Amino acid sequence: MIKGIASSPGVAIGKVFKLNQPDLSYEKVKISQDETEAEKKRFQEAVAKSKEQLEEIKEKAAQEMGDEEAEIFQAHLLLLDDPELIKAVEEKITNELVNAEGSLDEVVDSFVEMFSALDDEYMQERAADIKDIGTRILKNLLDAEVSSLANLDEPIILIAEDLTPSDTAQINKEQVLGFVTEIGGRTSHTAIMARSLEIPAVVGLGSSLLKEVDSGDRVIVDALEGNLIINPTSKELAEYQAKQEEYLARKERLNELKDLPAETKDGHRIEIVANIGTPKDVDGVLRNGGEGVGLYRTEFLYMDRSNLPTEEEQFQAYKRVAEGFNSNPVVIRTLDIGGDKELSYLDLPDEMNPFLGYRAIRICLDRPDIFKIQLRAILRASVYGNLKIMYPMISSIEELRVANEVLAEVKADLQSEGVKFDRDIEVGMMIEVPSAAMTADILAKEVDFFSIGTNDLIQYTTAVDRMNENISDLYKPFHPAVLRLIKRVIDAGHREDRWVGMCGEMAGDIRLAPVLLGFGLDEFSMSAIVIPEVKEIIRSLTLTQAKELAEDVLRLETADEIINYLEDKVTDLKNK
Amino acid sequence: MVEREVIVKNETGIHARPASLLVQTANEFEADIKLIKEDEEANAKSIMGVMSLAVSADNQIIIKAEGVEEEEAVEAIVELIESNFGEE
């Protein structure tokens, strides 16, 4: 078994087809003055041929994968049309009397080098595009045999060193059961395309892969775990066939759930929403049936850069997310930096206990200049959808009041400037500090909602650093104290008619969903990919059952007892 | 020769899709078109040139065109930038 990175989920079993890269060796030779025109013509023809091929691939990608994938090839086509690139090659041929292959290679290399050197991930990826284009022109110059995936006579598992986007785009779903590559990561173009084609793929298996596998070998691609099994035993074969069937059945079932409401059997409806980090995550939420956003982590706007984001930049991002969900709610958490998240340009001091230190709302209240820009951007975007504001790390009513005062000032400013915003925008806070949980009854009077942030609440309640590996067994989401605090917060919120949500990892844990439902949690916010599973659990029981279960759990004494009890219950529910 | 100054407002600056759109627009014209940011200059018909300028939000750039329909060319590109490349 070889271990790699699962980049597109599923299980595939079949015969190996090795994609060999054609021989692209050539000799760099000097040409004579009177050969230059012919050489330039050869180059132009190779470019024209490359364009034709790319047009065809782009067409196919648009039909079979979607516009986003087709756009990759649009970018390639633009590169082929680039006057700087074409001119540079032609000049090299004319002035340096180097043949077309040699000139092309040198020019491509210099551009690749230039782009790779830029301190920008996007530009670095463009270097790969330029390389891909260069290779394509070179193949056409050399008339090299491009190994074709077009005429396979039986379904296969494709194995290659790497697949370029153009290789991937030629893949026919009926014939390629799965693919496996030596290099690549989860976010490479190839991985993204595999996911949109829904072909199981494992990448990054290392450079010995092609030596260990022969064409015709039977292999299992386990793209759930990221494994490749070569020439499996009949026992392994049976095991993975079962795994494959189970995966497909599950996928189908969850897919059917997508458009159904998160409602118990007796008609109690809750809201299932997602945690997101950037506007790009919106599609994934919608694809998984998320009804909105319960936590938009705005700190990503502030990270990986050298200065604070402008009001305009923030406004554009918030507006995009607001519009992505129409009238469905989007809860924007104000800047939550510090702790384990640093911003180099703010020059935050090193601290003995960063999680107990200068972070989140504490920084914002200390630096209202930063806070106000964010609040202005959120308010301005609020007319484009259903936005809500949420403060992180509030530990006392005083902090909440100061934050609300700053918000009132910003609203007054906007009003006097004649800028439109949602005057009734809901304002809530995270409950992640035990002191806030214990005074939720007081806090509830001055907010519109609570969202329980369990990751920090657990570490503060149990005094366990969640980053410290030596004590990771003490970090217990199922600790009776944590569950009691959660119940207390929900009750306190409901007494003041406030809705209560949860946006920590616990909200997406299917073992806990019935308990939280029984406690009366109104909104569950989680990673988009776990939405269908939580919905499935919610739909499998009644509110009465959930309440009973929650009561039982509160009587148990240890986290382990609670986990065991819940695992049994959830298995029962799923098998019904 | 025609020259206009414009401030780039859209979030991503002239990267990725905006860069492609700009090059496509420039290619509709015969005139020579340049983008100038600070003291760097790039051919507006070259995707690599445009991207290597690395124009970000709030940068001020100059569009310069010379040749047939130079006025229209500058106008079209300024309009594209001011429309935030169709981004919302």
Interface residues (C-beta under 8 A of the other chain):
Chain A: E71 Q74 A75 L78 L79 D81 D82 P83 E84 L85 F111 M114 F115 L118 D120 Y122 M123 R126 I130 T310 E312 E313 Q316 A317 K319 R320 E323
Chain B: K9 N10 E11 H15 A16 R17 S20 V23 Q24 N27 N43 K45 S46 I47 M48 G49 M51 S52 A54 A57 D58 E87 E88
